[in-house]
Amino acid sequence: MTCITKNKEQLNANTREPELWMSNKEPSTVMEEFKVQSAKHPVPNSSPMRPHTDHSKDNASKRLSSASNGTSDGGAGAKTPVEITALEESFKRFAIHGDTRATGKEMNGKNWSKLCKDCGIIDGKSITLTDVDIVFSKVKNKSARTITYSQFKEALMELSRKRFKEKGSEEASQELFKMIEGKSPVIIGVTRAVASPTVSRLTDTSKFTGSHKERFDETGRGKGKAGRVEVVDTSGYVSGYKHAGSYEKKVQKPPQKPL
């Protein structure tokens, strides 16, 4: 017991000596000596403290990057960020066009044809609508009605060889990809009438004959019921007489002046 008591008294004395020694010095001198001692004996595996604002900035940047790539921050099962190309983005836009249940992972034949029309792939010479339908049936699975993104690229490569015959396969496919990148489906609000010679000839009232001619006047405006129903003329003139009503004007006496 006496040994333990002596050790405790010696330990307390050792701890009091630095306190008394530090209390007799100025605070600035004490801080400088403390820095020198910490520099001589650094703590192992220690790193400089970072301000709280730096940590908040790092967390915000991680959230933005994970939100843009569709991944979550941390976790053992977190997905690796996958960058979506402009071509794949256009594929998804056309894949979900007109179908609220579409996920954007597969594209049907109707939207495939619309993509080729809206992006100018169909030129009517080297590539026609029939060529587009044939390539779609070629790349899709036998029992499937849609194509995936990989099959979509395969179909574009097939069309690129027909569209750009003078270029190599790789260069031709890149040219066709550029025609689609960043494009979206064209939505037409009002259907416009196509001006064609056949339609103009059928709607020209001056060339109508028979009973159809009687339904329109000289300006091409319809007469309504008078053009559809035969109206009996009770004026007393022969039908087709051009001077009807002129006799009444001749025999009509002028009004007499009051006396």
C-alpha positions as CSV (number, residue, x, y, z in Angstrom):
1,M,0.0,0.0,0.0
2,T,2.8,2.4,0.8
3,C,4.4,1.8,-2.7
4,I,1.1,2.6,-4.5
5,T,0.6,5.7,-2.4
6,K,4.1,6.9,-3.2
7,N,3.6,6.3,-6.9
8,K,0.4,8.3,-6.9
9,E,2.0,11.2,-5.0
10,Q,4.9,11.2,-7.5
11,L,2.5,11.2,-10.5
12,N,0.5,14.1,-9.1
13,A,3.6,16.0,-8.5
14,N,4.8,15.5,-12.1
15,T,1.4,16.7,-13.4
16,R,1.4,19.8,-11.2
17,E,4.9,20.8,-12.3
18,P,4.0,21.6,-16.0
19,E,0.9,23.5,-14.7
20,L,2.9,25.6,-12.4
21,W,5.6,26.1,-15.1
22,M,3.0,27.1,-17.7
23,S,1.1,29.4,-15.3
24,N,4.2,31.5,-14.8
25,K,4.6,32.2,-18.6
26,E,2.6,34.3,-21.0
27,P,-0.1,32.6,-23.2
28,S,1.7,33.5,-26.4
29,T,4.9,31.8,-25.2
30,V,3.0,28.7,-24.1
31,M,1.3,28.3,-27.5
32,E,4.6,28.7,-29.4
33,E,6.3,26.1,-27.2
34,F,3.3,23.7,-27.7
35,K,3.5,24.0,-31.5
36,V,7.3,23.2,-31.3
37,Q,6.6,20.1,-29.2
38,S,3.8,18.9,-31.4
39,A,6.0,19.3,-34.5
40,K,8.8,17.3,-32.9
41,H,6.3,14.5,-31.8
42,P,3.5,14.3,-34.4
43,V,0.5,12.1,-33.8
44,P,0.6,9.0,-36.1
45,N,-2.0,8.7,-38.9
46,S,-3.1,12.3,-38.4
47,S,-4.4,14.6,-41.1
48,P,-5.1,18.3,-41.0
49,M,-8.6,19.3,-40.1
50,R,-10.8,20.6,-42.9
51,P,-13.3,23.3,-42.5
52,H,-17.0,22.3,-42.3
53,T,-17.7,24.3,-45.5
54,D,-15.4,22.0,-47.5
55,H,-17.2,18.9,-46.4
56,S,-20.6,20.4,-47.3
57,K,-19.3,21.4,-50.8
58,D,-18.0,17.8,-51.4
59,N,-21.4,16.3,-50.3
60,A,-23.3,18.7,-52.6
61,S,-21.1,17.9,-55.6
62,K,-21.5,14.1,-54.9
63,R,-25.3,14.5,-54.8
64,L,-25.4,16.4,-58.1
65,S,-23.2,13.9,-59.9
66,S,-25.2,11.0,-58.6
67,A,-28.5,12.6,-59.5
68,S,-27.4,13.4,-63.0
69,N,-26.2,9.8,-63.6
70,G,-29.2,8.2,-61.9
71,T,-27.1,6.6,-59.1
72,S,-27.2,6.9,-55.3
73,D,-24.4,8.1,-53.0
74,G,-22.5,5.3,-51.3
75,G,-23.8,1.8,-50.5
76,A,-22.4,-1.5,-51.4
77,G,-24.9,-2.0,-54.2
78,A,-24.6,1.4,-55.8
79,K,-24.5,1.5,-59.6
80,T,-21.6,2.9,-61.5
81,P,-22.4,6.2,-63.3
82,V,-23.3,5.5,-67.0
83,E,-23.2,8.4,-69.4
84,I,-26.1,8.5,-71.8
85,T,-25.1,9.5,-75.3
86,A,-27.0,11.9,-77.5
87,L,-28.0,9.1,-79.8
88,E,-29.4,7.0,-77.0
89,E,-31.3,10.0,-75.7
90,S,-33.0,10.5,-79.1
91,F,-33.7,6.8,-79.2
92,K,-35.6,7.0,-75.9
93,R,-37.5,10.1,-77.0
94,F,-38.8,8.4,-80.1
95,A,-39.4,5.1,-78.2
96,I,-41.9,6.6,-75.8
97,H,-43.6,8.8,-78.4
98,G,-47.4,8.2,-78.4
99,D,-47.2,5.4,-75.8
100,T,-47.7,6.3,-72.1
101,R,-46.7,2.8,-71.0
102,A,-43.4,2.7,-72.9
103,T,-40.2,2.6,-70.9
104,G,-37.8,3.9,-73.5
105,K,-35.8,0.7,-73.7
106,E,-37.5,-0.7,-76.8
107,M,-38.9,0.9,-80.0
108,N,-41.8,-0.4,-82.2
109,G,-41.9,-0.3,-85.9
110,K,-44.2,2.8,-86.1
111,N,-41.8,5.0,-84.1
112,W,-38.9,3.6,-86.0
113,S,-40.4,4.8,-89.3
114,K,-41.2,8.1,-87.7
115,L,-37.6,8.5,-86.6
116,C,-36.3,7.9,-90.1
117,K,-38.8,10.4,-91.5
118,D,-38.3,13.2,-89.0
119,C,-34.5,12.9,-89.0
120,G,-34.3,13.0,-92.8
121,I,-32.9,9.4,-93.2
122,I,-35.6,8.6,-95.8
123,D,-34.7,10.7,-98.9
124,G,-36.9,8.8,-101.4
125,K,-33.9,7.8,-103.5
126,S,-31.3,5.7,-101.8
127,I,-33.5,5.0,-98.8
128,T,-37.3,4.6,-99.0
129,L,-40.0,3.7,-96.5
130,T,-39.8,0.1,-97.7
131,D,-36.1,-0.1,-97.0
132,V,-36.7,1.1,-93.5
133,D,-39.4,-1.6,-92.9
134,I,-37.2,-4.3,-94.3
135,V,-34.2,-3.4,-92.1
136,F,-36.5,-3.3,-89.0
137,S,-37.7,-6.8,-89.7
138,K,-34.2,-8.0,-90.3
139,V,-32.6,-6.8,-87.0
140,K,-35.5,-7.6,-84.6
141,N,-36.1,-11.0,-83.1
142,K,-38.5,-13.3,-84.9
143,S,-41.4,-13.2,-82.4
144,A,-40.7,-9.6,-81.2
145,R,-42.5,-6.4,-82.3
146,T,-39.9,-4.1,-81.0
147,I,-36.1,-3.5,-81.2
148,T,-33.6,-2.7,-78.4
149,Y,-31.0,0.0,-78.5
150,S,-28.3,-2.4,-79.8
151,Q,-30.6,-3.6,-82.5
152,F,-31.4,0.0,-83.3
153,K,-27.7,0.8,-83.9
154,E,-27.4,-2.3,-86.0
155,A,-30.3,-1.1,-88.2
156,L,-28.7,2.3,-88.6
157,M,-25.5,0.8,-89.8
158,E,-27.5,-1.2,-92.4
159,L,-29.1,2.0,-93.6
160,S,-25.8,4.0,-93.5
161,R,-24.2,1.7,-96.1
162,K,-27.1,2.4,-98.5
163,R,-27.2,6.2,-97.8
164,F,-23.5,6.9,-97.9
165,K,-22.2,4.4,-100.4
166,E,-19.0,6.5,-101.2
167,K,-17.8,6.4,-97.6
168,G,-16.5,3.6,-95.4
169,S,-18.7,1.7,-93.0
170,E,-17.5,3.4,-89.9
171,E,-17.6,6.9,-91.4
172,A,-21.0,6.3,-92.9
173,S,-22.5,5.1,-89.6
174,Q,-21.1,8.2,-87.8
175,E,-22.7,10.5,-90.4
176,L,-26.0,8.8,-89.9
177,F,-25.7,9.0,-86.1
178,K,-25.2,12.8,-86.4
179,M,-28.5,13.1,-88.3
180,I,-30.3,11.6,-85.2
181,E,-28.4,13.0,-82.3
182,G,-30.3,15.6,-80.3
183,K,-33.5,15.2,-82.4
184,S,-37.1,14.7,-81.0
185,P,-40.3,13.6,-82.6
186,V,-42.0,16.2,-84.7
187,I,-45.6,16.8,-83.4
188,I,-48.0,18.1,-86.0
189,G,-51.0,20.0,-84.6
190,V,-53.1,20.5,-87.6
191,T,-53.2,18.4,-90.8
192,R,-52.7,20.5,-93.9
193,A,-54.4,19.8,-97.2
194,V,-52.0,18.7,-99.9
195,A,-52.3,20.8,-103.0
196,S,-52.2,18.4,-105.9
197,P,-53.5,18.7,-109.5
198,T,-56.0,15.9,-108.9
199,V,-57.6,17.5,-105.9
200,S,-57.7,20.9,-107.7
201,R,-59.5,19.4,-110.7
202,L,-62.1,17.6,-108.5
203,T,-62.9,20.7,-106.5
204,D,-63.1,23.1,-109.5
205,T,-66.9,23.9,-109.7
206,S,-66.5,25.6,-113.1
207,K,-65.9,22.1,-114.7
208,F,-68.9,20.5,-113.1
209,T,-71.7,19.3,-115.4
210,G,-75.3,18.1,-115.1
211,S,-77.1,18.4,-111.8
212,H,-73.8,19.1,-109.9
213,K,-73.3,22.3,-111.9
214,E,-76.7,23.6,-110.6
215,R,-75.6,23.4,-107.0
216,F,-73.1,26.2,-107.4
217,D,-73.2,29.8,-108.7
218,E,-70.7,31.6,-110.9
219,T,-68.3,32.3,-108.1
220,G,-68.2,28.7,-106.9
221,R,-70.4,29.2,-103.8
222,G,-73.0,26.6,-103.0
223,K,-76.7,27.6,-103.4
224,G,-77.8,25.5,-100.5
225,K,-81.4,24.1,-100.8
226,A,-82.0,25.9,-104.0
227,G,-79.2,23.8,-105.6
228,R,-80.6,20.5,-104.4
229,V,-84.4,20.9,-104.6
230,E,-86.2,21.7,-107.8
231,V,-88.1,25.0,-107.3
232,V,-91.2,25.6,-109.4
233,D,-91.1,28.9,-111.2
234,T,-94.5,30.6,-111.1
235,S,-93.4,34.0,-112.6
236,G,-94.9,33.2,-116.0
237,Y,-91.7,33.4,-117.9
238,V,-90.1,30.6,-119.9
239,S,-87.3,28.9,-118.0
240,G,-84.0,30.3,-119.0
241,Y,-85.5,33.6,-120.2
242,K,-82.8,36.3,-119.5
243,H,-85.1,39.4,-119.6
244,A,-87.4,38.3,-116.9
245,G,-89.0,41.3,-115.1
246,S,-88.2,43.8,-117.9
247,Y,-91.8,44.1,-119.0
248,E,-93.0,45.2,-115.7
249,K,-90.4,48.0,-115.7
250,K,-91.6,49.2,-119.1
251,V,-95.3,49.4,-118.4
252,Q,-95.0,50.7,-114.9
253,K,-96.2,54.2,-114.7
254,P,-94.1,56.9,-113.1
255,P,-95.4,58.3,-109.8
256,Q,-97.6,61.4,-110.3
257,K,-96.5,64.6,-108.8
258,P,-98.9,66.1,-106.2
259,L,-100.9,69.2,-107.4
